[in-house]
Amino acid sequence: MEEITSIVQEAKKALPPWEEVSAEAQERASHIDIGQTLFFKEYGVTSEVEYKRRAKQQGMIMLHAHIGLNSWEETKNALLYLHDEMSKRGSRIDRFGLCLDRVMGYPPEMRDSVLRETGPQLKSPEDWIEVGQIVPIQPHAGDFMIGFPASMVNTENALRAGITTIGNVSQYFAHGLPEWSDEVTTTVETAKALSVMGILRDKGTLVHSYLDDGFGSLFNDYADIVGWAYLERYIVEDLFGAKLAHCFGGVTANHLMRVAWVMIIKEIHGEDCLGSMWYGDTISFSEDFDRNLGLNAEYLLWDMVAQLVCPTGHAMVPLPVTEAIRIPSAQEILQVHVLARRMEEAARRLAPYLDLRQAEAIKERLIAAGRGVFERALSGLETLGVDIHNPLEMLFVLKKIGAERFEREYGAGAPDAAWPRGRKPVYLTDMFARTYQTSQTIIQKLPKVKQKAKVVIASTDVHEHALFIIRKALDAMGMLPIVAGSEKNPSEIVEIASQESADAIVVGTYNGLALEIGKALRRELDRLGLKVPVFMGGKLNQVVEGKALPVDVSAEIAALGLIPCQTIQELLDKLGDMLR
């Protein structure tokens, strides 16, 4: 609690008055005219909110395509291809999520000086306008929008282009930008954007939050995710006055749990619940593409039945079979959307015969526990001095607390020191269950090492579950893991290794920037004169000019004197061999 108290004191000292931020948001909102996309003209609506309400009333199943090749030109061509091919089949894709380069999260004046990753960049207001004028599929702006230093300017551009569903609020709490540490600016710009979305709510704006892209994927207990969803709704709707659209599904494989979560989100948001999209099951995918296609059919059937029985306005996200390996091509996106429309026919035939009382029971249990988490967190924060009616303070303090500390302090589970967060989960998440099982499977095969080596482990993005597995494995081998954490810059990682006199460094990366991260690690090691072996794993790919998709750079990483590893087991084998 002392750490949280110091965070509260920092917030009160560092943040500007909320009234000043709110006044600027009012001024900027007064100059925004929401644009008209081809989609609005095609379907005779003024916003995606209007279309979603119509879809719910008519029992429509909407489809969402996530897309973002290396350039805007390649992405445009993919959209034209998808619309043309679906139209030939008498079908449609309702919306697409534009997977922007993480560079777009920086202030515009910085974007040319930071390293690009995967996804396109929009470099002018004209680029933004064009997003909604390529095909009559409604664009959605989620990644690296609200929640980053460029929140306000990106939101203005998106609204003027007719993009009315904008997020991703969950990313604010769990994500960051390489070499950016100004959390006050990030919070203020996020608050301005959310305020503008609230001011323009009557014009159809919708704030998107993908729970699995923030604290949701980092919690061990589904009940705590429910509590967090209530907390996000309180901040976005009660404090900012905007309408919130929750997205879920990416790290949940259990079909009954997926159905229960549709019911949960309906309960949290009420009859006018309008979700953004319902993500496919990413954690069950493998390198077996044929098997992945079968998994798509399975979860789509359940998810579509859930929408027919309990409509929430979510668009289904069929996952391309290559999702677990690399950025999918337009042809791979088309394949699963054709499959999805076929599964819709099956879902409509099946829905009347399914008994979903088990899912309803799961929903009731999690809602009860989740409301307790929400109420406990709100009361606890207020007791520690947080002004729970000041949205700036709420954003800043919750981000600084972090997922692990939040779950430990306010979680639903009964206190139990045997569990990693000090609480026995009410309902263990699929993600943590799989992570824990993987760690146990790996540990059983590991030999001990004689040397009590210090190993710094870190991730350059938000992925934490691999760190948990590696930490458990290093413990089992008799080493001393030093967890630097996620969202770490190369300079931070090497500095920690130097301070700790580490014997090795392990770095995970998943963001299409592996070679540049490798080069930065090499520079930092050389600068400090540190001769420590560095193991790199995750997705070892890199954006390359002229290539539509990132390419593998394992050989180039090895040429830097670093050690590329394709799997956790390979990492542990190489690390163990070196120390033995």
C-alpha positions in Angstrom: 0.0 0.0 0.0 2.9 2.4 0.6 3.9 2.1 -3.0 0.4 3.0 -4.1 0.4 6.0 -1.7 3.6 7.3 -3.3 2.0 6.9 -6.8 -1.0 9.0 -5.6 1.3 11.7 -4.3 3.2 11.7 -7.6 -0.1 12.1 -9.5 -1.2 15.0 -7.5 2.1 16.8 -7.9 2.7 16.1 -11.6 -0.7 16.3 -13.3 -2.2 19.6 -14.4 -5.7 20.6 -13.2 -8.4 18.6 -14.8 -10.4 21.7 -15.5 -7.6 23.0 -17.9 -7.4 19.7 -19.8 -11.2 19.5 -20.1 -11.4 23.1 -21.4 -8.9 22.4 -24.1 -10.8 19.3 -25.1 -14.0 21.3 -25.4 -12.2 23.9 -27.6 -10.8 21.2 -29.9 -14.0 19.3 -30.2 -15.8 22.4 -31.3 -13.6 22.4 -34.5 -14.2 18.8 -35.5 -16.7 17.9 -38.2 -17.1 14.1 -38.4 -16.5 12.9 -41.9 -18.6 10.6 -44.1 -17.0 7.4 -45.2 -18.1 5.3 -48.2 -19.6 2.9 -45.8 -21.9 5.5 -44.3 -23.1 6.5 -47.8 -23.5 2.9 -48.9 -25.7 1.9 -45.9 -27.4 5.3 -45.2 -26.0 5.8 -41.7 -24.2 8.7 -40.0 -22.0 6.6 -37.7 -21.0 3.0 -37.0 -23.1 3.2 -33.8 -26.3 3.7 -35.9 -25.3 0.7 -38.1 -24.6 -1.5 -35.1 -28.0 -0.7 -33.5 -29.6 -1.6 -36.8 -27.6 -4.8 -37.0 -28.7 -5.8 -33.5 -32.4 -5.1 -34.3 -32.2 -7.2 -37.6 -30.2 -10.1 -36.1 -27.3 -9.5 -38.5 -23.9 -11.1 -37.9 -21.1 -8.5 -38.7 -17.6 -9.5 -39.7 -14.4 -7.6 -38.9 -11.0 -7.9 -40.8 -7.8 -6.9 -39.0 -5.4 -5.6 -41.6 -2.1 -3.7 -41.8 0.6 -4.5 -44.3 3.9 -2.7 -44.4 2.7 0.3 -46.3 -0.5 2.2 -46.7 -0.4 1.5 -50.5 -0.2 -2.3 -49.9 -3.0 -2.1 -47.3 -5.2 -0.2 -49.7 -4.7 -2.8 -52.4 -5.6 -5.5 -49.9 -8.8 -3.8 -49.0 -9.8 -3.4 -52.6 -9.1 -7.1 -53.2 -11.1 -8.2 -50.1 -14.1 -6.1 -51.0 -14.1 -7.2 -54.6 -13.8 -10.9 -53.8 -16.4 -10.9 -51.0 -18.8 -8.9 -53.4 -18.4 -11.6 -56.0 -19.6 -14.1 -53.5 -22.7 -11.9 -52.7 -21.2 -11.3 -49.2 -19.5 -8.5 -47.3 -17.1 -7.5 -44.6 -18.7 -4.8 -42.3 -15.6 -3.2 -40.8 -11.8 -3.4 -40.8 -9.3 -2.6 -38.1 -6.3 -0.6 -39.4 -3.2 -2.1 -37.7 -1.0 1.0 -37.7 2.8 1.1 -37.2 3.5 1.7 -33.5 5.4 4.9 -34.7 1.9 6.4 -35.0 1.7 6.6 -31.2 4.5 9.2 -31.1 3.8 12.9 -31.6 4.0 13.7 -35.3 7.2 15.6 -35.1 9.0 12.5 -33.7 7.8 9.9 -36.2 10.6 10.3 -38.7 13.3 10.0 -36.1 12.1 6.7 -34.4 12.4 3.2 -35.8 9.3 1.9 -37.6 7.7 -1.5 -37.0 5.0 -3.4 -38.8 1.9 -1.8 -40.2 1.3 1.3 -42.3 1.8 5.0 -41.4 -0.7 7.8 -42.2 1.4 10.9 -42.7 -1.1 13.6 -43.5 -4.8 14.5 -42.9 -5.3 13.5 -46.6 -4.0 10.0 -45.8 -6.5 9.7 -43.0 -9.4 10.9 -45.2 -8.5 8.3 -47.8 -8.9 5.4 -45.2 -12.6 5.8 -45.4 -12.9 6.4 -49.1 -11.3 3.2 -50.5 -14.1 0.7 -50.0 -17.5 0.6 -48.3 -16.1 -1.2 -45.3 -16.1 0.9 -42.1 -12.6 1.6 -40.7 -11.8 1.1 -37.0 -8.8 2.8 -35.4 -7.6 0.8 -32.4 -3.8 0.2 -32.0 -1.6 3.1 -31.0 -4.4 5.7 -31.0 -6.1 6.6 -27.7 -3.6 5.8 -24.9 -0.4 7.2 -26.4 1.3 10.6 -26.7 -0.4 11.3 -30.1 -3.9 10.4 -28.7 -5.5 13.8 -29.4 -4.1 14.5 -32.8 -4.8 11.0 -34.1 -8.4 11.1 -32.7 -9.0 14.4 -34.5 -7.7 13.1 -37.8 -9.7 9.8 -37.4 -13.0 11.6 -36.7 -12.6 14.0 -39.6 -12.1 10.9 -41.8 -15.4 9.4 -40.5 -13.8 6.8 -38.2 -16.1 6.9 -35.3 -15.0 3.9 -33.3 -11.6 4.6 -31.8 -9.4 3.0 -29.1 -7.6 1.2 -27.6 -8.1 2.3 -24.0 -6.7 -0.9 -22.6 -3.4 -0.2 -24.3 -3.0 3.0 -22.3 -2.7 0.9 -19.1 -0.3 -1.9 -20.4 1.6 -0.5 -23.4 4.3 2.0 -24.0 6.6 3.3 -26.7 10.4 2.6 -27.0 12.5 5.3 -25.4 9.4 7.3 -24.3 9.0 7.9 -20.6 6.8 11.0 -20.3 3.8 9.4 -18.6 2.2 12.8 -17.7 2.0 13.8 -21.4 0.6 10.4 -22.4 -2.1 10.7 -19.7 -3.0 14.2 -20.6 -3.3 13.5 -24.3 -5.3 10.3 -23.6 -7.7 12.3 -21.4 -8.2 15.0 -24.0 -9.0 12.4 -26.6 -11.5 10.6 -24.3 -13.1 14.0 -23.4 -13.6 14.8 -27.1 -15.1 11.3 -27.7 -17.5 12.1 -24.8 -18.4 15.6 -26.1 -19.2 14.1 -29.5 -21.0 11.1 -28.2 -24.4 12.1 -29.6 -22.8 12.1 -33.1 -22.0 8.4 -32.8 -18.5 8.2 -31.3 -17.6 4.9 -29.7 -14.5 4.3 -27.5 -13.0 0.9 -28.2 -11.2 -1.1 -25.5 -9.8 -4.6 -26.2 -9.5 -6.1 -22.7 -7.1 -8.8 -23.8 -4.7 -6.1 -25.0 -4.2 -4.6 -21.5 -4.5 -5.7 -17.9 -7.1 -8.4 -19.0 -4.5 -10.6 -20.5 -2.1 -10.1 -17.6 -4.6 -11.1 -14.8 -4.8 -14.7 -13.6 -8.5 -14.5 -12.7 -11.4 -14.0 -15.0 -13.3 -12.4 -12.1 -10.6 -9.7 -11.9 -11.0 -9.0 -15.7 -14.8 -8.5 -15.1 -14.0 -6.0 -12.2 -11.5 -4.2 -14.5 -14.2 -4.0 -17.2 -16.5 -2.3 -14.7 -13.7 0.1 -13.8 -13.0 1.0 -17.4 -16.7 1.6 -18.0 -16.8 3.9 -14.9 -13.8 5.9 -16.2 -14.9 6.2 -19.8 -18.7 6.6 -19.4 -19.1 8.2 -15.9 -16.0 10.4 -15.8 -15.5 11.2 -19.5 -19.1 10.9 -20.7 -18.2 8.8 -23.7 -19.7 5.5 -24.8 -17.5 2.4 -24.3 -17.3 -0.6 -26.5 -15.5 -3.6 -25.0 -13.8 -6.2 -27.1 -12.8 -9.7 -25.8 -11.9 -13.2 -26.9 -8.2 -13.3 -28.0 -6.8 -15.3 -25.1 -9.9 -17.4 -24.2 -10.2 -20.9 -25.8 -13.0 -22.4 -23.7 -16.2 -22.1 -25.8 -18.6 -21.9 -22.8 -16.4 -19.1 -21.3 -16.5 -17.2 -24.6 -20.3 -17.4 -24.6 -20.4 -16.4 -20.9 -18.3 -13.3 -21.7 -20.8 -12.2 -24.4 -23.4 -12.3 -21.6 -21.0 -10.6 -19.1 -20.4 -7.6 -21.4 -24.2 -7.4 -22.1 -24.7 -7.3 -18.3 -22.0 -4.6 -17.8 -23.3 -2.3 -20.5 -27.0 -2.9 -20.5 -29.6 -3.1 -23.3 -27.8 -0.5 -25.5 -24.5 -2.6 -25.3 -22.5 -2.0 -28.5 -19.3 -4.0 -28.7 -16.5 -3.2 -31.2 -15.4 -6.7 -32.4 -15.2 -10.2 -30.9 -11.7 -11.5 -31.3 -10.8 -15.0 -32.4 -9.0 -17.6 -30.2 -5.3 -16.7 -30.7 -3.9 -19.0 -28.1 -4.9 -22.3 -29.7 -3.3 -21.6 -33.1 -0.1 -23.3 -34.1 2.1 -23.7 -37.2 -0.4 -26.3 -38.5 -2.5 -24.1 -40.8 -5.0 -26.9 -41.7 -5.7 -27.4 -38.0 -6.0 -23.6 -37.5 -8.8 -23.5 -40.1 -10.7 -26.1 -38.1 -10.2 -24.2 -34.9 -11.6 -21.1 -36.7 -14.8 -23.0 -37.6 -15.2 -24.2 -34.1 -15.0 -20.9 -32.2 -16.8 -19.0 -34.9 -19.8 -21.3 -34.6 -20.0 -20.8 -30.8 -19.4 -17.0 -31.0 -22.0 -16.6 -33.7 -24.6 -18.6 -31.7 -23.8 -16.3 -28.7 -24.5 -13.2 -30.9 -27.8 -14.7 -32.1 -28.9 -15.6 -28.6 -27.5 -12.5 -26.8 -26.9 -9.7 -29.4 -24.2 -7.2 -28.3 -23.2 -5.5 -31.5 -19.9 -7.2 -31.8 -18.4 -8.0 -35.2 -16.8 -11.4 -35.4 -13.1 -11.6 -36.1 -12.1 -14.7 -38.1 -8.4 -15.2 -37.7 -6.2 -16.0 -40.7 -4.5 -19.3 -40.3 -1.0 -17.7 -40.3 -1.9 -15.4 -37.4 0.4 -17.2 -34.9 3.4 -17.0 -37.3 3.4 -13.7 -39.2 1.2 -10.8 -40.6 -1.5 -12.4 -42.8 -1.8 -11.7 -46.5 -5.0 -10.5 -48.1 -5.6 -13.9 -49.6 -5.4 -15.5 -46.1 -7.8 -12.9 -44.7 -10.3 -13.7 -47.5 -10.1 -17.4 -46.9 -11.4 -17.1 -43.3 -14.0 -14.6 -44.1 -15.5 -16.9 -46.7 -15.4 -19.6 -44.1 -17.1 -17.3 -41.5 -20.1 -16.6 -43.7 -20.5 -20.3 -44.2 -20.3 -20.8 -40.4 -23.0 -18.2 -40.0 -25.4 -20.4 -41.9 -24.6 -23.3 -39.5 -24.9 -21.1 -36.4 -28.4 -19.9 -37.4 -29.6 -23.5 -37.8 -28.0 -24.6 -34.5 -28.9 -21.7 -32.2 -32.4 -22.8 -31.4 -31.3 -26.2 -30.1 -28.4 -25.2 -27.8 -28.8 -25.1 -24.0 -26.5 -22.3 -22.7 -27.5 -22.5 -19.0 -23.9 -23.4 -18.1 -22.6 -20.3 -19.7 -25.3 -18.3 -17.9 -24.1 -19.8 -14.5 -20.5 -18.8 -15.3 -21.7 -15.3 -16.1 -23.6 -14.9 -12.8 -20.6 -16.1 -10.8 -18.1 -13.8 -12.5 -20.4 -10.8 -12.4 -20.9 -11.1 -8.7 -17.2 -11.5 -8.0 -16.2 -8.8 -10.6 -18.5 -6.2 -9.0 -16.8 -6.8 -5.7 -13.4 -6.2 -7.4 -14.7 -2.9 -8.9 -16.2 -1.7 -5.6 -13.1 -2.7 -3.6 -10.7 -1.0 -6.0 -12.8 2.2 -6.1 -13.1 2.3 -2.3 -9.5 1.4 -1.8 -8.2 4.1 -4.1 -10.3 6.7 -2.5 -9.1 5.7 0.9 -5.5 6.2 -0.3 -6.3 9.7 -1.4 -7.2 9.3 -5.1 -9.8 11.7 -6.3 -12.0 9.1 -7.9 -14.0 11.8 -9.7 -10.9 13.2 -11.4 -10.3 11.1 -14.6 -6.7 12.3 -14.9 -5.8 10.9 -11.5 -7.6 7.7 -12.1 -5.8 7.0 -15.4 -2.4 7.9 -14.1 -2.6 6.0 -10.8 -4.1 2.8 -12.3 -1.4 2.7 -15.0 1.4 3.1 -12.5 -0.1 0.5 -10.2 0.1 -2.1 -12.9 -1.8 -5.4 -13.4 0.1 -7.6 -10.9 -0.2 -5.1 -8.0 -3.9 -4.3 -8.8 -4.8 -8.0 -8.8 -2.8 -8.6 -5.6 -4.5 -5.7 -3.8 -8.0 -5.8 -5.1 -8.5 -9.2 -6.7 -11.6 -11.4 -6.2 -9.8 -14.6 -5.0 -9.3 -15.6 -1.4 -5.8 -14.8 0.0 -3.5 -17.8 -0.7 0.3 -17.6 -0.8 0.5 -20.6 -3.0 -0.7 -18.6 -6.0 1.6 -16.1 -7.9 -0.6 -13.1 -7.0 -1.3 -14.2 -3.5 -4.9 -15.0 -4.3 -6.6 -18.3 -5.4 -8.5 -17.3 -8.6 -12.3 -17.5 -8.6 -12.0 -18.7 -12.2 -8.5 -19.3 -13.6 -8.0 -17.6 -17.0 -7.2 -19.8 -20.0 -4.0 -17.8 -20.7 -2.6 -18.3 -17.2 -3.7 -21.9 -17.0 -1.8 -22.6 -20.3 1.2 -20.6 -19.2 1.4 -22.4 -15.9 1.0 -25.8 -17.6 3.7 -25.0 -20.1 6.1 -24.0 -17.3 5.4 -27.3 -15.5 6.0 -29.4 -18.6 9.2 -27.6 -19.3 10.5 -27.7 -15.7 10.1 -31.5 -15.6 12.7 -31.9 -18.3 15.3 -29.4 -17.0 18.6 -30.5 -15.6 20.2 -28.5 -12.7 23.2 -26.3 -13.3 26.0 -26.0 -10.8 26.6 -22.3 -11.4 24.2 -20.0 -9.6 24.0 -17.6 -12.6 22.2 -14.3 -12.6 20.0 -14.0 -15.7 18.2 -10.7 -16.6 14.9 -11.5 -18.4 12.9 -8.8 -20.2 10.4 -8.2 -23.1 10.4 -5.2 -25.4 6.6 -5.1 -25.6 3.6 -6.1 -23.4 4.0 -9.9 -23.6 4.6 -11.1 -20.1 3.6 -14.8 -20.1 6.9 -16.0 -21.7 8.7 -14.1 -18.9 6.7 -16.1 -16.3 7.7 -19.4 -18.0 11.3 -18.5 -18.3 11.5 -17.3 -14.7 10.0 -20.5 -13.4 12.4 -22.6 -15.5 15.5 -20.7 -14.4 14.4 -21.1 -10.8 14.1 -24.9 -11.4 17.5 -25.0 -13.0 19.1 -23.3 -10.0 19.8 -20.0 -11.5 18.8 -16.5 -10.2 16.3 -14.8 -12.6 16.2 -11.0 -12.4 12.9 -9.9 -14.0 13.3 -6.6 -15.6 9.7 -6.8 -16.9 7.9 -5.9 -20.1 7.9 -2.8 -22.3 11.7 -2.4 -21.6 14.1 -0.5 -23.9 17.4 -2.0 -24.8 19.2 0.7 -22.8 17.2 -0.2 -19.7 17.8 -3.9 -20.1 21.6 -3.6 -20.5 21.8 -1.1 -17.7 20.0 -3.5 -15.3 22.3 -6.3 -16.4 25.3 -4.1 -15.7 24.0 -3.1 -12.2 23.3 -6.7 -11.3 26.5 -8.1 -12.7 24.4 -10.5 -14.7 25.9 -13.6 -16.3 23.3 -13.6 -19.2 20.5 -11.6 -20.7 17.2 -12.9 -22.2 15.1 -10.6 -24.4 11.7 -11.4 -25.9 10.4 -9.3 -28.8 7.2 -9.6 -30.9 6.9 -6.3 -32.7 8.6 -6.6 -36.1 11.7 -4.7 -35.0 13.9 -7.6 -33.9 17.0 -6.6 -35.9 16.9 -3.0 -34.7 16.5 -4.1 -31.1 19.4 -6.5 -31.6 21.6 -3.6 -32.9 20.6 -1.4 -30.0 21.4 -4.1 -27.5 24.8 -4.6 -29.2 25.5 -0.8 -29.0 24.6 -0.6 -25.4 26.8 -3.7 -24.5 29.7 -2.1 -26.4 29.1 1.3 -24.8 29.3 -0.2 -21.3 32.1 -2.7 -22.2 29.8 -5.5 -21.0 30.7 -9.0 -22.2 27.5 -10.8 -21.4 25.7 -13.4 -23.7 22.4 -12.1 -25.0 19.6 -14.6 -26.0 16.8 -13.2 -28.2 13.5 -15.0 -28.8 9.8 -14.4 -29.7 9.1 -13.2 -33.2 12.5 -12.6 -34.7 11.3 -10.6 -37.8 11.9 -7.2 -39.2 10.1 -4.8 -41.5 12.1 -4.5 -44.8 11.6 -1.9 -47.4 9.9 -3.3 -50.5 8.5 -6.3 -48.7 4.8 -6.6 -47.9 5.4 -8.7 -44.8 8.3 -8.8 -42.2 11.1 -11.2 -42.8 13.0 -13.5 -40.5 16.3 -11.9 -39.3 17.7 -14.7 -37.1 20.9 -14.9 -39.1 21.5 -11.2 -38.9 20.9 -11.2 -35.1 23.5 -14.0 -34.8 25.9 -12.0 -36.9 25.7 -9.3 -34.2 27.1 -11.8 -31.7 23.7 -12.3 -30.1 22.0 -15.7 -29.8 18.7 -16.2 -31.6 16.2 -18.8 -30.2 13.1 -19.9 -31.8 11.5 -21.5 -28.8 11.7 -21.3 -25.0 13.1 -24.9 -24.9 15.9 -23.9 -27.3 16.7 -20.9 -25.1 16.9 -23.0 -22.0 19.0 -25.7 -23.7 21.5 -23.1 -25.0 21.6 -21.3 -21.7 22.1 -24.5 -19.8 24.9 -25.7 -22.2 26.7 -22.4 -21.9 26.7 -22.5 -18.0 27.5 -26.2 -17.8 
